[in-house]
Amino acid sequence: MRRRGRAVYPSWFYIPAIALYVVFFAVPTFASFYFAFTRWDGSTSQPIGWANFVQFFQDPQLVNGFIHTFEYGFATSAAKVVLGLALALLLSSPILGRGYLRAVVFFPVLVSTIGVGFVFKSLLDPFHGMVNAVLGAVGLPKPGWFTDPNMALGTIAGVDIWKGVGIATLIFMAGIAAIPQEYYEAARMDGASGWRIFRSITLPLSRPAMGTVIILSLIGGLRSFDVIWATTGGGPGFASDTIASVIYKEYEFGLYGLSSAGNVILFLVVTAIMVPISWFINRREVEL
C-alpha cells in the first residue's frame, strides 16, 4: 500500500505572494540600485558611474545627517528598551487599574505618527504652545523645543520614544508572561529578594524579547523620517536632519539619481549595523 505523504498546497498558490514580492520589493530595490548610478530626471537616465555617491559624501548635510542618525537611532532604541522593560514589569504585577494602564501605554502606538508629530508641534510651540504657557505661568523658562538647534533633535527623540515605547512594553510583557511561574515560586521559597529575582530570572529569560525590541527599535530609529518631517522638517537649519530627511530633500530638489544613491547608502548603513547585532543577539539566545 502506497504511503500517503503530507498534503501540500499546489505550486500556483504561491504565485500571488511571489508577484507581490517582486512588484513591491524586488523591482523597487533593483531600480534604486540602478538609478543610483545614473543622472535621472524622472523620465530619462544617463549612466554616470559613482558620481552620485561622490557628490553625496561631499554634501556637508550628509555628515551631520550621519551623526544625527546614529545619535537618534541608538538613543531612542536604548530608551525604549529601558522604559519598555520597566513598564512591562510594572504592568505585569498585580496593581490597581492594570488593564486601564496597559491601554494608556499602548494607545500612542495606534495613533498616526504624522498626527503625533503635528500634535506635539502645536503643544511645544515656543510662543503659543500649551506646555510653554504652563511653564511661563509658574515662572519657569520657556524653551524653544523645536526651534533651538541644541534641543530640536532631543525633543523629536522624546516624541518618538513616547510614540513607540508601547510596542516595546507589549513585547516585554509577552516575554515575561512566558516565563514559568515555578521559577519565581522556587526563588521566593529560597528567600531571594525582588532584585535578585529580576537579575537572575526575569532579565535572562526576557532576553529573546529584548533582542526583538532592540532590533525593531534600532531599525526604526535609523530609518526615522515621518516624525522628524512633521515636527521640524530637519530644522532649524540642518539641526535635526537625518539621512532619511536629507534624501527626501534631494528628491524635492529633483535630484532623483542623487537621492537614489542616498537610499542605497542608507540601506547599506542599516544592514552593516543590524546584521552583526542580530547575529550577536541570536547567538546569545542559543547559548541560553
Secondary structure, DSSP 8 states (H G I E B T S, - for coil): ----------GGGGHHHHHHHIIIIIHHHHHHHHHTTEEE-SS-EEE-TTHHHHHHHH-HHHHHHHHHHHHHHHHHHHHHHHHHHHHHHHHTS--TTHHHHHHHHHHHHHS-HHHHHHHHHHHT-TTT-HHHHHHHHTT-----TTTSTTTHHHHHHHHHHHHHHHHHHHHHHHHHHTS-HHHHHHHHHTT--HHHHIIIIIHHHTHHHHHHHHHHHHHHHHT--HHHHHHTTT-STTTT--HHHHHHHHHHTT-HHHHHHHHHHHHHHHHHHHHHHHHHHHHHHHH-
